Amino acid sequence: MEEFLNKYCYLVIDSRGKYFYYTCALITNVSETHISFKDITKNGEIFSYRKSDIAEIKLSNKKAK
């Protein structure tokens, strides 16, 4: 997942059967177990999830404002 570092991505997170969607997430850190990102669509809030919770990740076609 290091290839997504410092890029805007579309993410789908499956956290215990509850899905979270992020359409313009700037990936800020990728560790061995977690991924952290700034969600541009939610006032720049920072989120961090386990890599195992990522159901889908791909480059986003959305751009930050």
Backbone hydrogen bonds, N-H to C=O, Kabsch-Sander energy under -0.5 kcal/mol:
donor,donor_aa,acceptor,acceptor_aa,energy
4,F,1,M,-2.0
5,L,2,E,-1.4
6,N,27,I,-2.7
7,K,4,F,-1.8
9,C,25,A,-2.6
10,Y,58,K,-3.3
11,L,9,C,-0.5
11,L,22,Y,-3.0
12,V,56,E,-2.5
13,I,20,F,-2.8
14,D,53,D,-3.4
15,S,13,I,-0.7
15,S,18,K,-2.7
16,R,14,D,-0.9
18,K,15,S,-1.3
19,Y,17,G,-0.5
20,F,13,I,-2.2
22,Y,11,L,-2.6
25,A,9,C,-2.6
26,L,24,C,-0.6
26,L,38,K,-2.8
27,I,7,K,-2.2
27,I,25,A,-0.8
28,T,36,S,-2.1
29,N,36,S,-1.6
31,S,34,H,-2.8
35,I,49,Y,-2.6
36,S,29,N,-3.0
37,F,47,F,-2.5
38,K,26,L,-2.4
39,D,37,F,-0.5
39,D,45,E,-3.1
40,I,24,C,-2.1
40,I,38,K,-0.9
42,K,39,D,-1.0
43,N,40,I,-0.6
44,G,39,D,-1.5
45,E,39,D,-0.7
45,E,42,K,-1.4
47,F,37,F,-2.9
49,Y,35,I,-2.3
51,K,33,T,-2.9
53,D,50,R,-1.6
54,I,51,K,-1.6
55,A,12,V,-2.6
55,A,53,D,-0.7
56,E,12,V,-1.6
58,K,10,Y,-1.8
60,S,8,Y,-2.4
